């Protein structure tokens, strides 16, 4: 599928340098979904406002000279307040200065590690919301249009699980500017202190209060998630012991013609269950190949989707 949208690597700026131009796209290697989903800058600094269509306009045939009742389209303005992403870190001055490559290289290595962890945290938040971090933004798991089986875009696996917190989900995303999109505040900028200062680091506050000198590097940004419309995302929930192509196609059928999903996201458990179901029914009985796509829609395998979800009712 040709790339026709902005991704995080194209959008994010570390201070004033674009992530893609820095050649640091491997920062997203541990966040496979985040690396391919559409990304955009917040509409107003750290607040993102957008219109979600709630009513479609009507059209129909009429006889000559006869009127026709019309319904205009309607939109609801959504306001998302972005949440602070903090990847700040400290390093013992003795370790940094004792490094064979020098203080700057040591801090650069620590910065890369911190950013990778931050992006992995964003991916967890996208799928799990408050179940990942209560201080983060609302994710797919706890969004009001995807958190119950009664929701129009949610189905349970045909062989639905029922064991406490042993469930997982598969998410079907239509990722583009007006649908599912990762939102970065302040024009996509993540601010990094490029001149870390030495601070007195209290290692055991409230106990011995032992200290050591540390280099402190502040790394902060603002992040949120847009789910732009009623058909932006779908979910198969209560996946515990089985997942089949019938489940996948039922979820795909929830999207209207012309507004299909662009990505299918699942974890390794779901991939294994789907592959096992294909092996059981193929003509030779040979193991099915890796699940890379369905009907040309790429399957993104991510650890950001947990296998410890509660049963969705």
N, C-alpha and C positions, 0 to 999 in steps of 0.2 A: 504494500500500500504506500503510495507516494506521500511524503510528508507535506501537509498543506496547512500547518498551524504552528504556532509558537510553542516550544517546550521550555521547561525550566532552564535548560542549558543556554537557550537563546535569550531568556528574559533576565535572569538573575545577574546582578552586578555585585561583586565583592569590592566595596568602596566604589571606585570609578572604572573598574575593569570588568568586562563581560566574562562570565564563566566559560563560555565556549571559546572566546578569544584567548583566554589564559591557558587553554589546553588542559583544563582540569575537569573534563567531562566524566572522568572516572570517579569523581566524588559521588556520582549518582549510581555507581555500580551496585551498591547494596540497597538501592531503591528502584527496582525495575519498573514499577508502575509510575512512580513520580517522574521518571526520566522520559516517559512517552506521553503522559497526559498533557492536555492543553494547559497553558499557563498565561496569565495576564496580570498587568499591574492594577492595583486597586483604583477605583474611579476617583477617590478623594483621600489621598494620603494613607491613613490607616483605617479608613472606612470605605466599604465597597457597596455601592447602590446599583441595582439593576431591576429591570422589569421582567416579571414572570407572567406569561400569558395564562389567564385563568378561564377565559371564555373564547371560543372560536366564533368567527363571524359566520353568518348563515348565507346560503344561496340556494336557489331552486328555480324551477320553471314556473311560468304563469301564462294564463290565457291572455290574448290581446284585450286591452282595455280593463284588465282586472289587476288589482293590487296584489302585493306579496308582503307578508309580514317579514321583517328583517331584524336580525340580532347582530349588533355590532360586536366586534372583538373587545375583550376587556383584559387589562393588565393590572397586576398588583406590584407596587414598588416594594422591593425587598432591601433591607439595610443590614449588612453584615459588618460587625465590628471585628476587625482582625485581632489575632492574639499574638503576644510577644513570643518569638522563638529566641531562646537564649542558649548559645553554644560557647559562652565564655569559659576560659580555662586558666589555670596557673601552672607554672613549672618551677621547680626548685632551681634557684640561680646556680648553685654548685653543679647540678647536672647539666644545665644549659651551657655554662661556660667550660665545663669539662668535656663537652662533646668534641670529638675529633673534627667534626665539620663546622664547629663554631655555633655561637648563640643563635644567629639568625636562622641557620639551617635547622637547628633543633626546634625552634619555635614554629618554623614553617611545617615541619613534620607533625607537630602537635596540633597545629591549625587544621591540617588536612584530616587528621583523625577526628577532631571535634566537629568539622563540617559534615563528614560522612555520617557521624552519629546523629547530627541534627536532621539531616535529610531523611535518615531512616525513621526518626521520630515523627517527622511530618507524614511519611507514608503510613505508619501505624495509626496516626490520628485520622487520616483520610478515611480509612476503613472502619475504625473502631470508635472514634469520637471520645466521649467521656469514659468509655471502658478502657481507653488507653491512658488518657490524662485529663482529669476533670478541669484543669486550667486551660485546656486547648479548645479548639473550635469544634463545632458539631460535625460529626462524620457521617458516613453512609449508614452505619449500623444504628445510630440513634437519631437519624433524620426522621421527621414526622411522616414522610411519605414512604418510608422503607422499614419501619420498625414493628410492623404487625402483619400477620397473614391476611387480615381484612383489607390491607392497602392494595390498590389496583395493580401496582407493579411488583408485588411480592408473591411468590409461591413457595410452598414447602416441597422438599424432595419427595418423589413418589413413595420411596421407602424412607419415611421421615424418622429422624432420631428422637429419642425421648429421655436420654440420660443426662440429667443435671446440666453441668457445664462441660459437655463433651461435643458440642455442635460447632460447625463451621458454616460459612456461606460462600456463594459464588456471586460476584457482582458483574453486571452487564452495563457498561457505561457508554453514553454518547458524549464523547469528549471534544468540545469545540467552544468557541467564544461564548455562545449563548446557552450552552448546556453545562456539562460538568467541566469545571476549570479550576485549577489551583490559582489562588489570588495572592500576590505578593505586594505588601505595602510600600509606600514611598518610592514609587516608580521602579520597583523591583530590586531595591538596594538592600543588601545585607552589610551592615557597618562593622568594620573590623578595626580595632585599635592597632595602627601600624607602628606605634612606638610604645610598646609595653613598658609599664613602670614597675619598679621594684616595690613590693609591699611587704609588710610583716604578716606572714600567714600564721594564724592561730590554728594549729593542727587538731587540738583536743579541747575545744571550748567547753567550759563548765567543769573540767577535770583538772589536769595539770597545767593547762594553758601553755604548753610548750610551743615555741614558735620557730620559724625558719624564714629566711628571705626568699621571696618568690617573685617571678615575673608574672604579672597579671595581664591577660589579653581579653578585652571585652569584644564579644561577637554577638550582635543582636539584629533582629529583623522582625517583620510582621507578616503573618501568614493566615490565610483563611481558605474556605472551600465554597465554591458556587455550585449549586445544583439548580440549573436555570429554569427547568420546566417540568411539567408532569410526566414527560416521557424521556427525561434525561438519564434515568438510571432504573435498573431492575435488579431483583435479588432472588436467588434461590437460598432459602434458609433451612435450618434443621437437617444439615448434611452430617451424618454420623457414620453410617456403615455402608452407604450405597449412593452412587451418583451415576446417572445414565444419560445417553444422548437424548432420550425422551424428555428428561428434565431440562436439558440445555435448550432443546427446540421449543419447549413450552414457554420458557422464559423469553426466548427470541421472539415468539409470537405476540408478546405483550407490546412490542414496539409497532407503531403505525408504519405502513408502507411509505418509504421515502424518508423516514426518520429512524432508521435502524441504529443499533449500537456500533461503536467503533472498536471497543476493546472488551474482552472477557477476562476478568481477573479472578484467580483462584489460588489457593495455597497448595503445597505439595501433597497434602492429604487428599484434597479433592482431585488433583491430577491423577494420583494413584488409583483412587476409586473409579474415576472415569475410564482410565486405561484398562483396569481389570474388567469392567463391564464390556468393553469392546473385545477383549481377548476371549471372553466366554462365548461370544456369538459369532466370531469370524469363521470363515469356511474351513480354515486349516487348523484352528486351535492354537496357532502360534501367538506369541505375545504381541500385543498391539504396539505400534510405534509411539514415540513421545507425542503427547497432545500439544501440537503447536498452533493449530488454528481450527476454526469451525466455520464452514461456508466462507472462507477467506477472511474471517474476522480473527485477528491475532489473539492468542491466549497468553496472558501475562501471568507468570507464576511468581508469587510474592510471599515472603514471610510476614508481610504486613497484615494479612488476614489471619486471625487467630483460630485455633481449634478448641478454644475453651469458652465458646459462647453459651449463653443460657438458651433453653428451648424457647423459640419464638411462638407466641400464641396469637 
